[in-house]
Amino acid sequence: MDSNAIQQRLIEHFPNARIIVSSEDNVHFSAKVVDAGFEGLSRVARHRLIHDAIGAAVGREIHALSLQLLTPEQDANG
């Protein structure tokens, strides 16, 4: 799996989000997802949504996934 494949899966589940996925080795990834749907959700709940969207590749093809999951307001306040 590569960054583009991960990004496509996230876009399917979060069509209104701003999503950036990167990797230097296609094993360790980082993703920034900014979505209004994260409003009121805990950090753990946000992470679960992302893991559910990506599926079984997490822990198999994807060795590490660093996530920055923000609402638009949190992103603007940086």
mmCIF file of the N, C-alpha and C atoms, coordinates in Angstrom:
data_MODEL
# 
_entry.id   MODEL 
# 
loop_
_atom_site.group_PDB 
_atom_site.id 
_atom_site.type_symbol 
_atom_site.label_atom_id 
_atom_site.label_alt_id 
_atom_site.label_comp_id 
_atom_site.label_asym_id 
_atom_site.label_entity_id 
_atom_site.label_seq_id 
_atom_site.pdbx_PDB_ins_code 
_atom_site.Cartn_x 
_atom_site.Cartn_y 
_atom_site.Cartn_z 
_atom_site.occupancy 
_atom_site.B_iso_or_equiv 
_atom_site.pdbx_formal_charge 
_atom_site.auth_seq_id 
_atom_site.auth_comp_id 
_atom_site.auth_asym_id 
_atom_site.auth_atom_id 
_atom_site.pdbx_PDB_model_num 
ATOM 1   N N  . MET A 1 1  ? 0.857   -1.176 0.000  1.00 0.00 ? 1  MET A N  1 
ATOM 2   C CA . MET A 1 1  ? 0.000   0.000  0.000  1.00 0.00 ? 1  MET A CA 1 
ATOM 3   C C  . MET A 1 1  ? 0.899   1.234  0.000  1.00 0.00 ? 1  MET A C  1 
ATOM 4   N N  . ASP A 1 2  ? 0.467   2.256  -0.722 1.00 0.00 ? 2  ASP A N  1 
ATOM 5   C CA . ASP A 1 2  ? 1.248   3.492  -0.765 1.00 0.00 ? 2  ASP A CA 1 
ATOM 6   C C  . ASP A 1 2  ? 0.390   4.665  -0.289 1.00 0.00 ? 2  ASP A C  1 
ATOM 7   N N  . SER A 1 3  ? 0.990   5.839  -0.241 1.00 0.00 ? 3  SER A N  1 
ATOM 8   C CA . SER A 1 3  ? 0.300   7.033  0.262  1.00 0.00 ? 3  SER A CA 1 
ATOM 9   C C  . SER A 1 3  ? -0.969  7.332  -0.513 1.00 0.00 ? 3  SER A C  1 
ATOM 10  N N  . ASN A 1 4  ? -0.915  7.171  -1.828 1.00 0.00 ? 4  ASN A N  1 
ATOM 11  C CA . ASN A 1 4  ? -2.088  7.459  -2.655 1.00 0.00 ? 4  ASN A CA 1 
ATOM 12  C C  . ASN A 1 4  ? -3.242  6.517  -2.334 1.00 0.00 ? 4  ASN A C  1 
ATOM 13  N N  . ALA A 1 5  ? -2.952  5.244  -2.128 1.00 0.00 ? 5  ALA A N  1 
ATOM 14  C CA . ALA A 1 5  ? -3.997  4.270  -1.802 1.00 0.00 ? 5  ALA A CA 1 
ATOM 15  C C  . ALA A 1 5  ? -4.643  4.605  -0.456 1.00 0.00 ? 5  ALA A C  1 
ATOM 16  N N  . ILE A 1 6  ? -3.834  4.974  0.510  1.00 0.00 ? 6  ILE A N  1 
ATOM 17  C CA . ILE A 1 6  ? -4.372  5.355  1.820  1.00 0.00 ? 6  ILE A CA 1 
ATOM 18  C C  . ILE A 1 6  ? -5.227  6.607  1.684  1.00 0.00 ? 6  ILE A C  1 
ATOM 19  N N  . GLN A 1 7  ? -4.716  7.577  0.943  1.00 0.00 ? 7  GLN A N  1 
ATOM 20  C CA . GLN A 1 7  ? -5.458  8.824  0.756  1.00 0.00 ? 7  GLN A CA 1 
ATOM 21  C C  . GLN A 1 7  ? -6.807  8.551  0.088  1.00 0.00 ? 7  GLN A C  1 
ATOM 22  N N  . GLN A 1 8  ? -6.844  7.683  -0.896 1.00 0.00 ? 8  GLN A N  1 
ATOM 23  C CA . GLN A 1 8  ? -8.104  7.358  -1.580 1.00 0.00 ? 8  GLN A CA 1 
ATOM 24  C C  . GLN A 1 8  ? -9.110  6.723  -0.624 1.00 0.00 ? 8  GLN A C  1 
ATOM 25  N N  . ARG A 1 9  ? -8.646  5.820  0.220  1.00 0.00 ? 9  ARG A N  1 
ATOM 26  C CA . ARG A 1 9  ? -9.552  5.200  1.202  1.00 0.00 ? 9  ARG A CA 1 
ATOM 27  C C  . ARG A 1 9  ? -10.115 6.243  2.154  1.00 0.00 ? 9  ARG A C  1 
ATOM 28  N N  . LEU A 1 10 ? -9.260  7.166  2.580  1.00 0.00 ? 10 LEU A N  1 
ATOM 29  C CA . LEU A 1 10 ? -9.724  8.203  3.490  1.00 0.00 ? 10 LEU A CA 1 
ATOM 30  C C  . LEU A 1 10 ? -10.708 9.142  2.806  1.00 0.00 ? 10 LEU A C  1 
ATOM 31  N N  . ILE A 1 11 ? -10.456 9.480  1.551  1.00 0.00 ? 11 ILE A N  1 
ATOM 32  C CA . ILE A 1 11 ? -11.373 10.350 0.806  1.00 0.00 ? 11 ILE A CA 1 
ATOM 33  C C  . ILE A 1 11 ? -12.744 9.691  0.670  1.00 0.00 ? 11 ILE A C  1 
ATOM 34  N N  . GLU A 1 12 ? -12.771 8.385  0.464  1.00 0.00 ? 12 GLU A N  1 
ATOM 35  C CA . GLU A 1 12 ? -14.040 7.669  0.356  1.00 0.00 ? 12 GLU A CA 1 
ATOM 36  C C  . GLU A 1 12 ? -14.864 7.790  1.644  1.00 0.00 ? 12 GLU A C  1 
ATOM 37  N N  . HIS A 1 13 ? -14.189 7.762  2.783  1.00 0.00 ? 13 HIS A N  1 
ATOM 38  C CA . HIS A 1 13 ? -14.884 7.820  4.074  1.00 0.00 ? 13 HIS A CA 1 
ATOM 39  C C  . HIS A 1 13 ? -15.077 9.242  4.592  1.00 0.00 ? 13 HIS A C  1 
ATOM 40  N N  . PHE A 1 14 ? -14.236 10.150 4.142  1.00 0.00 ? 14 PHE A N  1 
ATOM 41  C CA . PHE A 1 14 ? -14.293 11.540 4.604  1.00 0.00 ? 14 PHE A CA 1 
ATOM 42  C C  . PHE A 1 14 ? -14.251 12.464 3.378  1.00 0.00 ? 14 PHE A C  1 
ATOM 43  N N  . PRO A 1 15 ? -15.324 12.476 2.577  1.00 0.00 ? 15 PRO A N  1 
ATOM 44  C CA . PRO A 1 15 ? -15.293 13.198 1.301  1.00 0.00 ? 15 PRO A CA 1 
ATOM 45  C C  . PRO A 1 15 ? -15.141 14.713 1.423  1.00 0.00 ? 15 PRO A C  1 
ATOM 46  N N  . ASN A 1 16 ? -15.471 15.276 2.559  1.00 0.00 ? 16 ASN A N  1 
ATOM 47  C CA . ASN A 1 16 ? -15.370 16.728 2.732  1.00 0.00 ? 16 ASN A CA 1 
ATOM 48  C C  . ASN A 1 16 ? -14.114 17.151 3.485  1.00 0.00 ? 16 ASN A C  1 
ATOM 49  N N  . ALA A 1 17 ? -13.258 16.207 3.782  1.00 0.00 ? 17 ALA A N  1 
ATOM 50  C CA . ALA A 1 17 ? -12.059 16.483 4.578  1.00 0.00 ? 17 ALA A CA 1 
ATOM 51  C C  . ALA A 1 17 ? -10.909 16.970 3.708  1.00 0.00 ? 17 ALA A C  1 
ATOM 52  N N  . ARG A 1 18 ? -9.991  17.677 4.352  1.00 0.00 ? 18 ARG A N  1 
ATOM 53  C CA . ARG A 1 18 ? -8.690  17.969 3.751  1.00 0.00 ? 18 ARG A CA 1 
ATOM 54  C C  . ARG A 1 18 ? -7.756  16.882 4.248  1.00 0.00 ? 18 ARG A C  1 
ATOM 55  N N  . ILE A 1 19 ? -7.124  16.180 3.329  1.00 0.00 ? 19 ILE A N  1 
ATOM 56  C CA . ILE A 1 19 ? -6.327  15.006 3.688  1.00 0.00 ? 19 ILE A CA 1 
ATOM 57  C C  . ILE A 1 19 ? -4.967  15.082 3.027  1.00 0.00 ? 19 ILE A C  1 
ATOM 58  N N  . ILE A 1 20 ? -3.939  14.882 3.834  1.00 0.00 ? 20 ILE A N  1 
ATOM 59  C CA . ILE A 1 20 ? -2.568  14.801 3.330  1.00 0.00 ? 20 ILE A CA 1 
ATOM 60  C C  . ILE A 1 20 ? -1.951  13.541 3.911  1.00 0.00 ? 20 ILE A C  1 
ATOM 61  N N  . VAL A 1 21 ? -1.476  12.659 3.056  1.00 0.00 ? 21 VAL A N  1 
ATOM 62  C CA . VAL A 1 21 ? -0.814  11.430 3.495  1.00 0.00 ? 21 VAL A CA 1 
ATOM 63  C C  . VAL A 1 21 ? 0.574   11.407 2.873  1.00 0.00 ? 21 VAL A C  1 
ATOM 64  N N  . SER A 1 22 ? 1.560   11.053 3.681  1.00 0.00 ? 22 SER A N  1 
ATOM 65  C CA . SER A 1 22 ? 2.925   10.984 3.159  1.00 0.00 ? 22 SER A CA 1 
ATOM 66  C C  . SER A 1 22 ? 3.668   9.793  3.754  1.00 0.00 ? 22 SER A C  1 
ATOM 67  N N  . SER A 1 23 ? 4.698   9.386  3.025  1.00 0.00 ? 23 SER A N  1 
ATOM 68  C CA . SER A 1 23 ? 5.559   8.293  3.467  1.00 0.00 ? 23 SER A CA 1 
ATOM 69  C C  . SER A 1 23 ? 6.850   8.358  2.671  1.00 0.00 ? 23 SER A C  1 
ATOM 70  N N  . GLU A 1 24 ? 7.942   8.074  3.331  1.00 0.00 ? 24 GLU A N  1 
ATOM 71  C CA . GLU A 1 24 ? 9.225   8.007  2.636  1.00 0.00 ? 24 GLU A CA 1 
ATOM 72  C C  . GLU A 1 24 ? 9.562   6.582  2.214  1.00 0.00 ? 24 GLU A C  1 
ATOM 73  N N  . ASP A 1 25 ? 8.903   5.588  2.845  1.00 0.00 ? 25 ASP A N  1 
ATOM 74  C CA . ASP A 1 25 ? 9.279   4.203  2.569  1.00 0.00 ? 25 ASP A CA 1 
ATOM 75  C C  . ASP A 1 25 ? 8.094   3.271  2.295  1.00 0.00 ? 25 ASP A C  1 
ATOM 76  N N  . ASN A 1 26 ? 6.879   3.811  2.230  1.00 0.00 ? 26 ASN A N  1 
ATOM 77  C CA . ASN A 1 26 ? 5.658   3.019  2.029  1.00 0.00 ? 26 ASN A CA 1 
ATOM 78  C C  . ASN A 1 26 ? 5.441   1.947  3.092  1.00 0.00 ? 26 ASN A C  1 
ATOM 79  N N  . VAL A 1 27 ? 5.973   2.188  4.273  1.00 0.00 ? 27 VAL A N  1 
ATOM 80  C CA . VAL A 1 27 ? 5.747   1.335  5.429  1.00 0.00 ? 27 VAL A CA 1 
ATOM 81  C C  . VAL A 1 27 ? 5.372   2.191  6.641  1.00 0.00 ? 27 VAL A C  1 
ATOM 82  N N  . HIS A 1 28 ? 6.028   3.331  6.770  1.00 0.00 ? 28 HIS A N  1 
ATOM 83  C CA . HIS A 1 28 ? 5.765   4.285  7.847  1.00 0.00 ? 28 HIS A CA 1 
ATOM 84  C C  . HIS A 1 28 ? 5.072   5.498  7.219  1.00 0.00 ? 28 HIS A C  1 
ATOM 85  N N  . PHE A 1 29 ? 3.864   5.798  7.703  1.00 0.00 ? 29 PHE A N  1 
ATOM 86  C CA . PHE A 1 29 ? 3.053   6.840  7.091  1.00 0.00 ? 29 PHE A CA 1 
ATOM 87  C C  . PHE A 1 29 ? 2.677   7.904  8.110  1.00 0.00 ? 29 PHE A C  1 
ATOM 88  N N  . SER A 1 30 ? 2.421   9.092  7.602  1.00 0.00 ? 30 SER A N  1 
ATOM 89  C CA . SER A 1 30 ? 1.811   10.132 8.423  1.00 0.00 ? 30 SER A CA 1 
ATOM 90  C C  . SER A 1 30 ? 0.636   10.689 7.637  1.00 0.00 ? 30 SER A C  1 
ATOM 91  N N  . ALA A 1 31 ? -0.405  11.032 8.362  1.00 0.00 ? 31 ALA A N  1 
ATOM 92  C CA . ALA A 1 31 ? -1.601  11.568 7.725  1.00 0.00 ? 31 ALA A CA 1 
ATOM 93  C C  . ALA A 1 31 ? -2.149  12.713 8.558  1.00 0.00 ? 31 ALA A C  1 
ATOM 94  N N  . LYS A 1 32 ? -2.558  13.746 7.856  1.00 0.00 ? 32 LYS A N  1 
ATOM 95  C CA . LYS A 1 32 ? -3.269  14.855 8.484  1.00 0.00 ? 32 LYS A CA 1 
ATOM 96  C C  . LYS A 1 32 ? -4.657  14.879 7.851  1.00 0.00 ? 32 LYS A C  1 
ATOM 97  N N  . VAL A 1 33 ? -5.670  14.802 8.696  1.00 0.00 ? 33 VAL A N  1 
ATOM 98  C CA . VAL A 1 33 ? -7.050  14.825 8.233  1.00 0.00 ? 33 VAL A CA 1 
ATOM 99  C C  . VAL A 1 33 ? -7.765  15.936 8.997  1.00 0.00 ? 33 VAL A C  1 
ATOM 100 N N  . VAL A 1 34 ? -8.317  16.869 8.253  1.00 0.00 ? 34 VAL A N  1 
ATOM 101 C CA . VAL A 1 34 ? -9.078  17.973 8.847  1.00 0.00 ? 34 VAL A CA 1 
ATOM 102 C C  . VAL A 1 34 ? -10.521 17.804 8.395  1.00 0.00 ? 34 VAL A C  1 
ATOM 103 N N  . ASP A 1 35 ? -11.404 17.550 9.359  1.00 0.00 ? 35 ASP A N  1 
ATOM 104 C CA . ASP A 1 35 ? -12.802 17.267 9.019  1.00 0.00 ? 35 ASP A CA 1 
ATOM 105 C C  . ASP A 1 35 ? -13.728 17.776 10.124 1.00 0.00 ? 35 ASP A C  1 
ATOM 106 N N  . ALA A 1 36 ? -14.787 18.425 9.729  1.00 0.00 ? 36 ALA A N  1 
ATOM 107 C CA . ALA A 1 36 ? -15.754 18.940 10.699 1.00 0.00 ? 36 ALA A CA 1 
ATOM 108 C C  . ALA A 1 36 ? -16.423 17.811 11.475 1.00 0.00 ? 36 ALA A C  1 
ATOM 109 N N  . GLY A 1 37 ? -16.449 16.613 10.909 1.00 0.00 ? 37 GLY A N  1 
ATOM 110 C CA . GLY A 1 37 ? -17.053 15.469 11.576 1.00 0.00 ? 37 GLY A CA 1 
ATOM 111 C C  . GLY A 1 37 ? -16.324 15.031 12.835 1.00 0.00 ? 37 GLY A C  1 
ATOM 112 N N  . PHE A 1 38 ? -15.116 15.531 13.052 1.00 0.00 ? 38 PHE A N  1 
ATOM 113 C CA . PHE A 1 38 ? -14.373 15.200 14.264 1.00 0.00 ? 38 PHE A CA 1 
ATOM 114 C C  . PHE A 1 38 ? -14.833 16.015 15.471 1.00 0.00 ? 38 PHE A C  1 
ATOM 115 N N  . GLU A 1 39 ? -15.651 17.024 15.232 1.00 0.00 ? 39 GLU A N  1 
ATOM 116 C CA . GLU A 1 39 ? -16.136 17.887 16.313 1.00 0.00 ? 39 GLU A CA 1 
ATOM 117 C C  . GLU A 1 39 ? -16.816 17.049 17.386 1.00 0.00 ? 39 GLU A C  1 
ATOM 118 N N  . GLY A 1 40 ? -16.392 17.226 18.624 1.00 0.00 ? 40 GLY A N  1 
ATOM 119 C CA . GLY A 1 40 ? -16.995 16.535 19.762 1.00 0.00 ? 40 GLY A CA 1 
ATOM 120 C C  . GLY A 1 40 ? -16.492 15.123 19.989 1.00 0.00 ? 40 GLY A C  1 
ATOM 121 N N  . LEU A 1 41 ? -15.629 14.619 19.105 1.00 0.00 ? 41 LEU A N  1 
ATOM 122 C CA . LEU A 1 41 ? -15.099 13.263 19.266 1.00 0.00 ? 41 LEU A CA 1 
ATOM 123 C C  . LEU A 1 41 ? -13.773 13.292 20.011 1.00 0.00 ? 41 LEU A C  1 
ATOM 124 N N  . SER A 1 42 ? -13.563 12.292 20.834 1.00 0.00 ? 42 SER A N  1 
ATOM 125 C CA . SER A 1 42 ? -12.279 12.176 21.537 1.00 0.00 ? 42 SER A CA 1 
ATOM 126 C C  . SER A 1 42 ? -11.186 11.794 20.548 1.00 0.00 ? 42 SER A C  1 
ATOM 127 N N  . ARG A 1 43 ? -9.975  11.927 20.988 1.00 0.00 ? 43 ARG A N  1 
ATOM 128 C CA . ARG A 1 43 ? -8.821  11.535 20.165 1.00 0.00 ? 43 ARG A CA 1 
ATOM 129 C C  . ARG A 1 43 ? -8.915  10.058 19.773 1.00 0.00 ? 43 ARG A C  1 
ATOM 130 N N  . VAL A 1 44 ? -9.282  9.224  20.717 1.00 0.00 ? 44 VAL A N  1 
ATOM 131 C CA . VAL A 1 44 ? -9.405  7.785  20.467 1.00 0.00 ? 44 VAL A CA 1 
ATOM 132 C C  . VAL A 1 44 ? -10.501 7.507  19.438 1.00 0.00 ? 44 VAL A C  1 
ATOM 133 N N  . ALA A 1 45 ? -11.633 8.171  19.552 1.00 0.00 ? 45 ALA A N  1 
ATOM 134 C CA . ALA A 1 45 ? -12.739 7.972  18.608 1.00 0.00 ? 45 ALA A CA 1 
ATOM 135 C C  . ALA A 1 45 ? -12.329 8.398  17.201 1.00 0.00 ? 45 ALA A C  1 
ATOM 136 N N  . ARG A 1 46 ? -11.589 9.484  17.099 1.00 0.00 ? 46 ARG A N  1 
ATOM 137 C CA . ARG A 1 46 ? -11.104 9.939  15.789 1.00 0.00 ? 46 ARG A CA 1 
ATOM 138 C C  . ARG A 1 46 ? -10.170 8.897  15.180 1.00 0.00 ? 46 ARG A C  1 
ATOM 139 N N  . HIS A 1 47 ? -9.266  8.375  15.981 1.00 0.00 ? 47 HIS A N  1 
ATOM 140 C CA . HIS A 1 47 ? -8.322  7.360  15.502 1.00 0.00 ? 47 HIS A CA 1 
ATOM 141 C C  . HIS A 1 47 ? -9.060  6.105  15.048 1.00 0.00 ? 47 HIS A C  1 
ATOM 142 N N  . ARG A 1 48 ? -10.081 5.707  15.779 1.00 0.00 ? 48 ARG A N  1 
ATOM 143 C CA . ARG A 1 48 ? -10.855 4.521  15.385 1.00 0.00 ? 48 ARG A CA 1 
ATOM 144 C C  . ARG A 1 48 ? -11.503 4.709  14.021 1.00 0.00 ? 48 ARG A C  1 
ATOM 145 N N  . LEU A 1 49 ? -12.031 5.908  13.773 1.00 0.00 ? 49 LEU A N  1 
ATOM 146 C CA . LEU A 1 49 ? -12.645 6.186  12.469 1.00 0.00 ? 49 LEU A CA 1 
ATOM 147 C C  . LEU A 1 49 ? -11.632 6.031  11.336 1.00 0.00 ? 49 LEU A C  1 
ATOM 148 N N  . ILE A 1 50 ? -10.434 6.524  11.560 1.00 0.00 ? 50 ILE A N  1 
ATOM 149 C CA . ILE A 1 50 ? -9.393  6.436  10.536 1.00 0.00 ? 50 ILE A CA 1 
ATOM 150 C C  . ILE A 1 50 ? -8.985  4.982  10.328 1.00 0.00 ? 50 ILE A C  1 
ATOM 151 N N  . HIS A 1 51 ? -8.762  4.262  11.393 1.00 0.00 ? 51 HIS A N  1 
ATOM 152 C CA . HIS A 1 51 ? -8.371  2.855  11.282 1.00 0.00 ? 51 HIS A CA 1 
ATOM 153 C C  . HIS A 1 51 ? -9.464  2.038  10.589 1.00 0.00 ? 51 HIS A C  1 
ATOM 154 N N  . ASP A 1 52 ? -10.723 2.334  10.889 1.00 0.00 ? 52 ASP A N  1 
ATOM 155 C CA . ASP A 1 52 ? -11.825 1.642  10.226 1.00 0.00 ? 52 ASP A CA 1 
ATOM 156 C C  . ASP A 1 52 ? -11.839 1.947  8.730  1.00 0.00 ? 52 ASP A C  1 
ATOM 157 N N  . ALA A 1 53 ? -11.538 3.176  8.369  1.00 0.00 ? 53 ALA A N  1 
ATOM 158 C CA . ALA A 1 53 ? -11.534 3.570  6.959  1.00 0.00 ? 53 ALA A CA 1 
ATOM 159 C C  . ALA A 1 53 ? -10.407 2.888  6.187  1.00 0.00 ? 53 ALA A C  1 
ATOM 160 N N  . ILE A 1 54 ? -9.252  2.753  6.804  1.00 0.00 ? 54 ILE A N  1 
ATOM 161 C CA . ILE A 1 54 ? -8.104  2.156  6.116  1.00 0.00 ? 54 ILE A CA 1 
ATOM 162 C C  . ILE A 1 54 ? -8.216  0.641  6.090  1.00 0.00 ? 54 ILE A C  1 
ATOM 163 N N  . GLY A 1 55 ? -8.730  0.066  7.151  1.00 0.00 ? 55 GLY A N  1 
ATOM 164 C CA . GLY A 1 55 ? -8.961  -1.369 7.164  1.00 0.00 ? 55 GLY A CA 1 
ATOM 165 C C  . GLY A 1 55 ? -7.791  -2.184 7.671  1.00 0.00 ? 55 GLY A C  1 
ATOM 166 N N  . ALA A 1 56 ? -7.745  -3.428 7.220  1.00 0.00 ? 56 ALA A N  1 
ATOM 167 C CA . ALA A 1 56 ? -6.797  -4.420 7.731  1.00 0.00 ? 56 ALA A CA 1 
ATOM 168 C C  . ALA A 1 56 ? -5.345  -4.125 7.395  1.00 0.00 ? 56 ALA A C  1 
ATOM 169 N N  . ALA A 1 57 ? -5.098  -3.199 6.510  1.00 0.00 ? 57 ALA A N  1 
ATOM 170 C CA . ALA A 1 57 ? -3.709  -2.876 6.155  1.00 0.00 ? 57 ALA A CA 1 
ATOM 171 C C  . ALA A 1 57 ? -2.940  -2.301 7.342  1.00 0.00 ? 57 ALA A C  1 
ATOM 172 N N  . VAL A 1 58 ? -3.658  -1.668 8.274  1.00 0.00 ? 58 VAL A N  1 
ATOM 173 C CA . VAL A 1 58 ? -2.999  -1.133 9.469  1.00 0.00 ? 58 VAL A CA 1 
ATOM 174 C C  . VAL A 1 58 ? -2.494  -2.314 10.287 1.00 0.00 ? 58 VAL A C  1 
ATOM 175 N N  . GLY A 1 59 ? -1.210  -2.344 10.533 1.00 0.00 ? 59 GLY A N  1 
ATOM 176 C CA . GLY A 1 59 ? -0.608  -3.443 11.279 1.00 0.00 ? 59 GLY A CA 1 
ATOM 177 C C  . GLY A 1 59 ? -0.060  -4.535 10.376 1.00 0.00 ? 59 GLY A C  1 
ATOM 178 N N  . ARG A 1 60 ? -0.381  -4.485 9.100  1.00 0.00 ? 60 ARG A N  1 
ATOM 179 C CA . ARG A 1 60 ? 0.158   -5.451 8.141  1.00 0.00 ? 60 ARG A CA 1 
ATOM 180 C C  . ARG A 1 60 ? 1.056   -4.717 7.156  1.00 0.00 ? 60 ARG A C  1 
ATOM 181 N N  . GLU A 1 61 ? 0.452   -4.185 6.097  1.00 0.00 ? 61 GLU A N  1 
ATOM 182 C CA . GLU A 1 61 ? 1.222   -3.431 5.106  1.00 0.00 ? 61 GLU A CA 1 
ATOM 183 C C  . GLU A 1 61 ? 1.716   -2.104 5.670  1.00 0.00 ? 61 GLU A C  1 
ATOM 184 N N  . ILE A 1 62 ? 0.937   -1.549 6.578  1.00 0.00 ? 62 ILE A N  1 
ATOM 185 C CA . ILE A 1 62 ? 1.282   -0.278 7.211  1.00 0.00 ? 62 ILE A CA 1 
ATOM 186 C C  . ILE A 1 62 ? 1.865   -0.586 8.581  1.00 0.00 ? 62 ILE A C  1 
ATOM 187 N N  . HIS A 1 63 ? 3.160   -0.398 8.709  1.00 0.00 ? 63 HIS A N  1 
ATOM 188 C CA . HIS A 1 63 ? 3.821   -0.711 9.974  1.00 0.00 ? 63 HIS A CA 1 
ATOM 189 C C  . HIS A 1 63 ? 3.552   0.366  11.020 1.00 0.00 ? 63 HIS A C  1 
ATOM 190 N N  . ALA A 1 64 ? 3.556   1.622  10.593 1.00 0.00 ? 64 ALA A N  1 
ATOM 191 C CA . ALA A 1 64 ? 3.334   2.727  11.522 1.00 0.00 ? 64 ALA A CA 1 
ATOM 192 C C  . ALA A 1 64 ? 2.517   3.804  10.827 1.00 0.00 ? 64 ALA A C  1 
ATOM 193 N N  . LEU A 1 65 ? 1.584   4.391  11.580 1.00 0.00 ? 65 LEU A N  1 
ATOM 194 C CA . LEU A 1 65 ? 0.725   5.435  11.040 1.00 0.00 ? 65 LEU A CA 1 
ATOM 195 C C  . LEU A 1 65 ? 0.603   6.542  12.077 1.00 0.00 ? 65 LEU A C  1 
ATOM 196 N N  . SER A 1 66 ? 1.234   7.657  11.792 1.00 0.00 ? 66 SER A N  1 
ATOM 197 C CA . SER A 1 66 ? 1.163   8.828  12.654 1.00 0.00 ? 66 SER A CA 1 
ATOM 198 C C  . SER A 1 66 ? 0.003   9.698  12.173 1.00 0.00 ? 66 SER A C  1 
ATOM 199 N N  . LEU A 1 67 ? -0.901  10.043 13.090 1.00 0.00 ? 67 LEU A N  1 
ATOM 200 C CA . LEU A 1 67 ? -2.105  10.766 12.699 1.00 0.00 ? 67 LEU A CA 1 
ATOM 201 C C  . LEU A 1 67 ? -2.212  12.114 13.380 1.00 0.00 ? 67 LEU A C  1 
ATOM 202 N N  . GLN A 1 68 ? -2.608  13.099 12.603 1.00 0.00 ? 68 GLN A N  1 
ATOM 203 C CA . GLN A 1 68 ? -2.983  14.409 13.115 1.00 0.00 ? 68 GLN A CA 1 
ATOM 204 C C  . GLN A 1 68 ? -4.422  14.608 12.643 1.00 0.00 ? 68 GLN A C  1 
ATOM 205 N N  . LEU A 1 69 ? -5.379  14.556 13.571 1.00 0.00 ? 69 LEU A N  1 
ATOM 206 C CA . LEU A 1 69 ? -6.799  14.568 13.239 1.00 0.00 ? 69 LEU A CA 1 
ATOM 207 C C  . LEU A 1 69 ? -7.447  15.777 13.889 1.00 0.00 ? 69 LEU A C  1 
ATOM 208 N N  . LEU A 1 70 ? -7.860  16.720 13.067 1.00 0.00 ? 70 LEU A N  1 
ATOM 209 C CA . LEU A 1 70 ? -8.306  18.006 13.565 1.00 0.00 ? 70 LEU A CA 1 
ATOM 210 C C  . LEU A 1 70 ? -9.646  18.419 12.977 1.00 0.00 ? 70 LEU A C  1 
ATOM 211 N N  . THR A 1 71 ? -10.380 19.241 13.741 1.00 0.00 ? 71 THR A N  1 
ATOM 212 C CA . THR A 1 71 ? -11.529 19.934 13.175 1.00 0.00 ? 71 THR A CA 1 
ATOM 213 C C  . THR A 1 71 ? -10.983 21.148 12.427 1.00 0.00 ? 71 THR A C  1 
ATOM 214 N N  . PRO A 1 72 ? -11.767 21.741 11.529 1.00 0.00 ? 72 PRO A N  1 
ATOM 215 C CA . PRO A 1 72 ? -11.280 22.945 10.845 1.00 0.00 ? 72 PRO A CA 1 
ATOM 216 C C  . PRO A 1 72 ? -10.889 24.060 11.808 1.00 0.00 ? 72 PRO A C  1 
ATOM 217 N N  . GLU A 1 73 ? -11.638 24.204 12.890 1.00 0.00 ? 73 GLU A N  1 
ATOM 218 C CA . GLU A 1 73 ? -11.323 25.233 13.889 1.00 0.00 ? 73 GLU A CA 1 
ATOM 219 C C  . GLU A 1 73 ? -9.973  24.952 14.554 1.00 0.00 ? 73 GLU A C  1 
ATOM 220 N N  . GLN A 1 74 ? -9.727  23.697 14.918 1.00 0.00 ? 74 GLN A N  1 
ATOM 221 C CA . GLN A 1 74 ? -8.453  23.343 15.541 1.00 0.00 ? 74 GLN A CA 1 
ATOM 222 C C  . GLN A 1 74 ? -7.297  23.588 14.577 1.00 0.00 ? 74 GLN A C  1 
ATOM 223 N N  . ASP A 1 75 ? -7.508  23.289 13.309 1.00 0.00 ? 75 ASP A N  1 
ATOM 224 C CA . ASP A 1 75 ? -6.477  23.499 12.307 1.00 0.00 ? 75 ASP A CA 1 
ATOM 225 C C  . ASP A 1 75 ? -6.178  24.988 12.127 1.00 0.00 ? 75 ASP A C  1 
ATOM 226 N N  . ALA A 1 76 ? -7.215  25.809 12.143 1.00 0.00 ? 76 ALA A N  1 
ATOM 227 C CA . ALA A 1 76 ? -7.038  27.262 11.974 1.00 0.00 ? 76 ALA A CA 1 
ATOM 228 C C  . ALA A 1 76 ? -6.324  27.883 13.151 1.00 0.00 ? 76 ALA A C  1 
ATOM 229 N N  . ASN A 1 77 ? -6.527  27.303 14.352 1.00 0.00 ? 77 ASN A N  1 
ATOM 230 C CA . ASN A 1 77 ? -5.897  27.828 15.559 1.00 0.00 ? 77 ASN A CA 1 
ATOM 231 C C  . ASN A 1 77 ? -4.510  27.275 15.789 1.00 0.00 ? 77 ASN A C  1 
ATOM 232 N N  . GLY A 1 78 ? -4.123  26.309 14.931 1.00 0.00 ? 78 GLY A N  1 
ATOM 233 C CA . GLY A 1 78 ? -2.848  25.687 14.865 1.00 0.00 ? 78 GLY A CA 1 
ATOM 234 C C  . GLY A 1 78 ? -2.024  25.496 16.017 1.00 0.00 ? 78 GLY A C  1 
# 
